[in-house]
Structure formats: C-alpha cells, structure tokens
Amino acid sequence: MTPEHLPTEQYEAQLAEKVVRLQTMMAPFAAPVPEVFRSPVSHYRMRAEFRLWHDGDDLY
C-alpha cells in the first residue's frame, strides 16, 4: 500500500479485521469492547493512538 494507491474499496473490511485482531489480542485481559472511530474512506492520516493511565486505583 502506497500513498498513490490506497484501496479505498477495502476500507470496511480492513477496519473490521483490525477490530477483530485487537479484540483477540486483548481478550486475555478482559478488556471492554473497543470504541471505533471511523475515518473518511480517503484523505485521512494513517495513525492511531492508544493510552492507558491510572487515577489512584482506577485504570483507564
């Protein structure tokens, strides 16, 4: 996949596969279902952010 050729017709399938992959990786930790924020199908930045933090004894 290059910036000149992004398979926009595969967006939904790729997003669904990523969600399943993340849920599978997080399953041993009893993680909640991830909240998914869709991007526009084209002209979006390819990046992700993942954070965990503590507030006292709480984990977010």
CNS distance restraints for C-alpha pairs under 8 A (distance, minus, plus):
assign (resid   1 and name CA) (resid   5 and name CA) 6.14 0.50 0.50
assign (resid   1 and name CA) (resid   6 and name CA) 5.93 0.50 0.50
assign (resid   1 and name CA) (resid   7 and name CA) 7.73 0.50 0.50
assign (resid   2 and name CA) (resid   6 and name CA) 6.33 0.50 0.50
assign (resid   6 and name CA) (resid  42 and name CA) 7.91 0.50 0.50
assign (resid   7 and name CA) (resid  11 and name CA) 7.10 0.50 0.50
assign (resid   8 and name CA) (resid  41 and name CA) 5.85 0.50 0.50
assign (resid   8 and name CA) (resid  42 and name CA) 6.37 0.50 0.50
assign (resid  10 and name CA) (resid  14 and name CA) 6.03 0.50 0.50
assign (resid  11 and name CA) (resid  15 and name CA) 6.06 0.50 0.50
assign (resid  11 and name CA) (resid  41 and name CA) 6.32 0.50 0.50
assign (resid  12 and name CA) (resid  16 and name CA) 6.12 0.50 0.50
assign (resid  13 and name CA) (resid  17 and name CA) 6.15 0.50 0.50
assign (resid  14 and name CA) (resid  18 and name CA) 6.20 0.50 0.50
assign (resid  15 and name CA) (resid  19 and name CA) 6.29 0.50 0.50
assign (resid  16 and name CA) (resid  20 and name CA) 6.30 0.50 0.50
assign (resid  17 and name CA) (resid  21 and name CA) 6.07 0.50 0.50
assign (resid  18 and name CA) (resid  22 and name CA) 6.12 0.50 0.50
assign (resid  19 and name CA) (resid  23 and name CA) 6.15 0.50 0.50
assign (resid  19 and name CA) (resid  34 and name CA) 7.65 0.50 0.50
assign (resid  19 and name CA) (resid  36 and name CA) 7.92 0.50 0.50
assign (resid  20 and name CA) (resid  24 and name CA) 6.10 0.50 0.50
assign (resid  21 and name CA) (resid  25 and name CA) 6.25 0.50 0.50
assign (resid  22 and name CA) (resid  26 and name CA) 6.12 0.50 0.50
assign (resid  23 and name CA) (resid  27 and name CA) 5.86 0.50 0.50
assign (resid  23 and name CA) (resid  31 and name CA) 7.88 0.50 0.50
assign (resid  23 and name CA) (resid  33 and name CA) 7.18 0.50 0.50
assign (resid  23 and name CA) (resid  34 and name CA) 7.53 0.50 0.50
assign (resid  26 and name CA) (resid  30 and name CA) 6.93 0.50 0.50
assign (resid  26 and name CA) (resid  31 and name CA) 5.81 0.50 0.50
assign (resid  27 and name CA) (resid  31 and name CA) 6.20 0.50 0.50
assign (resid  39 and name CA) (resid  44 and name CA) 6.60 0.50 0.50
assign (resid  40 and name CA) (resid  44 and name CA) 6.24 0.50 0.50
assign (resid  52 and name CA) (resid  59 and name CA) 7.03 0.50 0.50
assign (resid  52 and name CA) (resid  60 and name CA) 5.47 0.50 0.50
assign (resid  53 and name CA) (resid  59 and name CA) 5.77 0.50 0.50
assign (resid  53 and name CA) (resid  60 and name CA) 5.32 0.50 0.50
assign (resid  54 and name CA) (resid  58 and name CA) 5.57 0.50 0.50
assign (resid  54 and name CA) (resid  59 and name CA) 4.58 0.50 0.50
assign (resid  54 and name CA) (resid  60 and name CA) 6.26 0.50 0.50
assign (resid  55 and name CA) (resid  59 and name CA) 6.45 0.50 0.50
assign (resid  55 and name CA) (resid  60 and name CA) 7.84 0.50 0.50
